[in-house]
Amino acid sequence: MTYLHLSPLRLHHAVVFASLFLVLLQNSFSQTDKPDGTELLRDPRFTQGITQGYANHLKPAERAECLARWTAIGITNAQWAFWEISEQLYFAQNPATPLIPKPGSFQWSTTNQAKQCLIENGAVHFLFDTSKEWREGGNLNLPDKSGQRPKYGDPNTTWPHFLIGQHLTGNNKATALIPEADKLLFNKYDQLRLRLDIKLNQLQKSSPWDHRAEYGAKNHAIFYLAFIIMPKTASRMSDAGKFYMLVPAIYSEGDDKHVPGSTPWLGLDQFGDGVYFSDSQPKLKTGNWTPYDIDVKQVIREGLTAAAQRAQTTGLKRTYNTDDYFIAGLLIGWEVWGGFATDIEFKNLTFRGLK
């Protein structure tokens, strides 16, 4: 290696030039990699952890005991909540979870380690093996092989969910009144950009049990980001009329591979709410960090346009206009039909409004 020796005068000029170059470089980054704008997420680095949230049919006493336990160990102001549909893999069922090794570091796990959520330095790591779930990831409302009935069975919540989420209205309680000023209207910002990096480490079948007859489709797993939009007239998150705008990062039947042609898709969920799968973003490949820069307004336009076209072709007299909705929430995580072993990480999450 050759070193360049400079006189004091030339060294001073070089330092000044380098300082100016760094200022220009930082300004360039501030306009691209670190854009200006308003951060719309509360605690995007998860420094306050995640609280027990939507766990389909845990009994009130179970929820209260879990929340009391988590509060006692320091999860007192979490802005994120877990969305769980399960029978045997609730975090609430493990009295030894979560662990908080140090500030900003959290570890949740089920007793059998089949479901874990790990947070370190703002990065989130999910491990999820649904072969350890009731009926190995099959219909959660049916008896197991021995004929035993499920404890939490419900005909509307029949496959495993493992997500985290946040209401953008400032309160994660579904029944809380939403102030008009807290509604993120479609045209409040010129742009809405969600950015993050995702790395898929594993997505493999972990059970041979074929649940096609129960679900009407092959066993499959979807990891997605979902934007929940609601009618502008809604006053609570529990009100009807939700529309879920999904960006699937992968839709797989195993072997770490995305199923071509699985998106875009439009339909209704088990509660009659609209669901749209966008095909606008890259799909995950095992072992690689994949950057996402999602134009949220464009995804919503796609979904509403698809719904309007469906309404027209079916003779349904209904319109779908962006001005009639507000963006109410964000979900990130898995829905799984059947037994799959999954390992995924994401980091650098930000959701910004730009004018």
PyMOL commands that set and color helices and strands:
alter all, ss='L'
color gray80, all
select helices_A, chain A and resi 8-31+60-72+91-93+130-132+134-137+180-182+212-215+296-314+322-324
alter helices_A, ss='H'
color red, helices_A
select strands_A, chain A and resi 38-39+50-55+80-85+99-102+105-109+115-120+123-129+161-167+184-185+191-205+220-231+243-252+265-268+274-277+289-295+325-337+340-354
alter strands_A, ss='S'
color yellow, strands_A
deselect
rebuild
show_as cartoon
